[in-house]
């Protein structure tokens, strides 16, 4: 009951004209960014981060949260109408969305099934977040430096393990991101380190230009591959009235959406799993339930299962972010970086020390869910125009936003230089199949990891036993060691199995 | 579009990233131990402690990734994909002379008109929209003091 009261208090914080306006703005921008193939929520949130600097922290995070959340709605548009997912969580939506739009000639209904399922999945995620967020924070209050160190090690290594195809590449980038964050000042003593005699490096690598380059400008370079690909055309005319669902559609939509909403939320809470994994899982689970038509042929159940799961995960990922200060994805890492820039420290004390902020943000997700549904429905007639913007026009526009965004954070060309270098780095990493999310997560979490690790060693006078003394840290360290050893074990057992098979031949 | 790839044979670009991270780990390790200090008997871990631990791990993972990289396909890095980066370098140079906002407008016009071969109407409409966002949001709303360039300074002096 207390949580409901706090949520109502959050709504009272939220309902100012400025906060409601930014919720709408974030939702509309999120829908557009999500619908345009190739940009995605990570780049969208990173590019819009500088725009929020004029707001107070609560308003700024409300806008980014709304943008991130609406992005999950928008990603399905191009997946359904063009068979090109706007973002990775929408990959599974295309499997049934595109056949429903083209073979069954029901594009409007396919879009609305996706929107309603997203709404239901997100709503379930937010209800669970309302109750589990503060509970998770209460558990977090019991964490000492050793437990926090062990938890951070699990979060950092698991994202490297879950994102991308090669865990050792993820681990390499996690460590690389931590070292980048070590440049500048020692956070505990305030003494300079790794500045290489450069006055700019004394302040470390600035977060916003680094993120804009790593995920925004690198995307521009990647999009150069696609600039001559002719955009697919949507021939069907889309209207709001023509998109209405029948009672039968709603009956088919509800069970998978409710099931996947719960599943997706729990997937979202896990570090690294995120919306994409939730969407895959939602679809896989739906395969074991009865669908009126086979999945992959344009089934309502197929669209509903993955869309509800990815929106549930988007809402669920706010629980560890707010309660423990641990983001579950690259986008979460950017949000966390933004919070830190505004002087807020997400973690167990956030719900106690900054209740207006924490509950205002959760309330804003409820509003964003309704606003995104309304906007997603409202933009249906305009979708053909939004989706037909050619990549060739987008490339110079994003470049300009990257430059002004990175300049505006530091009011110096140093920011633009950092953006350029990290953009080139992000592009090279993409080409060599190195995922960017572990670098961002590690870069944001490194100061917290260093501080907790050093405090633990001060307490234990250099003994490693402190990480294995309490049951919590012992459990986290066991998970960490398993995650760490998994790639090596897989390589050894993989080569052993191959040798055995070759001998058998 | 999928990355164009060729089968990796011998030493090549695939090994660049693990070699670069190994070199970085080596530098951080050496500086951490020689300049910032690892452990103090009474104070405990010093400034170099954490970077030394992380760079040691990075060195090991880089070596493992280096050997793995020989079995991977080699991607191609088409020269045309580097054009946006080259464009940013040109904008940085032009900013010194023209100022940032005019340089950005000029960049969009040149890119769309000369490189993408769009007609003047599309070029000017796109440039107007993007510059309206830059001026409206960043100059007027956020009040960012963008560099104004030598020419502007010479005129106003």
Interface residues (C-beta under 8 A of the other chain):
Chain A: X50 X51 X53 X54 X166 X168 X169 X171 X172 X175 X176 X178 X179 X182 X186 X189 X191 X193 X194 X217 X220 X221 X222 X224 X225 X226 X227 X229 X392 X393 X395 X396 X397 X399 X400 X401 X402 X403 X404 X407 X408 X411 X413 X416 X417 X419 X420 X423 X424 X427 X428 X429 X431 X432 X433 X434 X449 X450 X453 X454 X457 X458 X461 X462
Chain B: X1 X3 X13 X14 X16 X17 X18 X21 X24 X25 X28 X31 X35 X36 X39 X43 X44 X45 X47 X48 X49 X50 X51 X53 X54 X55 X57 X58 X61 X62 X64 X65 X68 X72 X75 X77 X78 X80 X81 X82 X83 X84 X85 X87 X88 X89 X91 X92 X95 X100 X104 X107 X108 X111 X112 X116 X118 X122 X126 X130 X133 X134 X137 X138 X141 X142 X144 X145 X146 X147
